[in-house]
Amino acid sequence: MVLQFVLAAHPAAALASPGLTVTASSATTVGLQIWANANLLGTTNPTWTITFNAFAPDDTTCSSPIFTSAVPAATSVNSAHLTTISAGTYRWVAAYSGDATYVAATSTCAQTSSTVVVAKAATDIALLSLPP
């Protein structure tokens, strides 16, 4: 009975705080796809959702996502893939919704592991010589 009172008065006291790390896919070129992986550390069978947000190269403060991908939570999950349209450094932020066992967690903007560099695509020029 006392335990029920403590949990009702302070429900967050019973919840564990998971760690959340985000790792972006490898460097690539414009027109190809990027994605991110999130790892919930210190969890066993987390439920609910992990939401990934990708930010354009000029958004260094991660204020306006250009892409959002929500996936069922697990200890390690990948976002959906984003096809890039411009060169630069893309940033990923992931947010875990929390559940009955674990509190919510959010990664931070521009961690080195959560950025991916997208290079300009190579341009090929073919020269044709026509007879006079």
N, C-alpha and C positions, 0 to 999 in steps of 0.2 A: 504494500500500500504506500509506503514512504517512497519507494522507487518511482511509482507512477506519479506521485506529486512532484518529485524533482524533475522528471522528464517533461511533465506538462508545464511546469514553471520555466524550465530552461531546455527546450527541445534541442537546441544546437549543441548542448553539452554532451549529448550522446553521439554526435556525429564525428567521424574521422575527417581529417583534412588531407586530401590527396595532393601529391605533387603533380604538376602538369608540364610536360616538355613538348616542344614542337620542333620538328625537323622538316625542312623544305626539301623538295626534289633537287636533283643536280642542275647545274648551269645548263642552259640550252640556248636556242636561237628563236627569234620571232617567228610565230606561226606554229610552233610546237607547244606541247602541253606541259604544265607544271601542276604540282599537287603538294600536299603536306601530310605528315604523319603526326599524330598526337599519342603520347604515352601517359596514362594515368598511373603514377607511381604510388605504391602502398595501397593498392586496391585489389579486391577479389570480387569478380562478377559485378562491376558497377552497372547501373541501369540508367535509363533516360537518354540524354542526348549530348553529343559533342558537336558544337557548331564552329565551323571554320570560316574565317573571313579573309579574303585576299585584298591587298591594297596596291594600287597602281604605283609605278616608280616615282611619281612626283608627290605622293602622299607619305611623307616621312614621319608623320605623327599618327598614322593609321586612323584617320578621322572619317573617311567615307569609303566603305568597301565597294569594290567593283564586282565582287563575286562572293556568294555565300553558299555553303554546303553543310547541311545538317545530317548527321549520321547517328545510328544507334550507338550508345556508349559501350566501350569495351576497354580492356587494359591497353590495347594498341589498335588504332584505327587510322585509315587514310581518308582524306577528303575526296570529293569528286575531282575530276581533272578540269583545268582551266586552259583554254587555248589562248596563248599570248598574242597581243596585237601591237605591242610597242616594246622597244628595247629599254633596259634599265633594271633596277633592283626592285623586285616585288617582295612584299612583306606578308607574312601570315600571322594571324592571331587566332587561337582556339579558346573556346569557352565550354566548360563542362557544366551542365545544368544542376548537378547535385541530385541526390536521391535520398531514400530513407536511411542510408548508412553513411553517405559521404556529403560533405558540404560542397557547394559550387566552387569552381576554380577557373581562373582565366590567365592565359599567358600574357606576356607583355609585348609591345610593339618593337620590332627591329632587333630582336635577339639575333645574334649572328647565325645561329642554327636555323632560324625561321625565315631567312631571306634567301632568295634565289636570283641570280644574275641572268638576265636574258639579253643576249647579244643581237646586234643587227644581223639580218639574214644576208648571206653572200649574194652579190649581184653578178650575173654573168652577162657579158656583152659579146655578141658574135658579129664580126665584121665580114661583110660579103663583098667580094670583088667581082664586079660585072665586066664582061668584055666590052671594049669600046664600040 
